[in-house]
Amino acid sequence: MGKLSTHVLDITAGKPGAGVRLALYAVGPAGRVLLKTDVTNADGRCAAPLLEGDSMQAGKYELVFSAGDYFAAQGVELPEPRFIDEVTLAFGIASAEQNYHVPLVVSPWAYSTYRGS
């Protein structure tokens, strides 16, 4: 079985995004179901995979990162309302046998992601 992991990179400060709250949801016909919440460690990563073993299933998912709260806690001056606040990455897992790494590269003004392994 594969696993799902993530990490956060703060491109404003050029460092890992430590202390970012995130939530993982499964998305189906009836809507979103919360699977897990976590907070990134000093390396901007979660201590354990978000999904692995029997919990790693093909399907649609969303990762929601509390980026605005992170930048506010870093002392970054933000407008109100925040331009980047909660970042939702919607993605699919086609094969539960593969590893999926879904990082967030973020600043108060932009973000991006990619599929890693």
Number of C-alpha atoms within 10 A of each C-alpha: 13 18 21 21 19 21 19 25 20 20 15 14 10 9 13 19 27 20 22 24 18 20 17 21 18 19 17 11 5 6 8 14 13 13 13 13 14 17 18 19 16 14 15 21 22 21 13 12 16 20 19 17 12 10 14 20 19 13 14 15 20 19 23 17 23 18 27 21 17 20 21 14 12 13 8 13 11 15 9 6 8 15 12 19 18 17 19 16 16 13 15 13 16 12 14 20 15 15 19 22 18 19 20 23 18 20 18 21 11 12 15 11 13 11 11 12 13
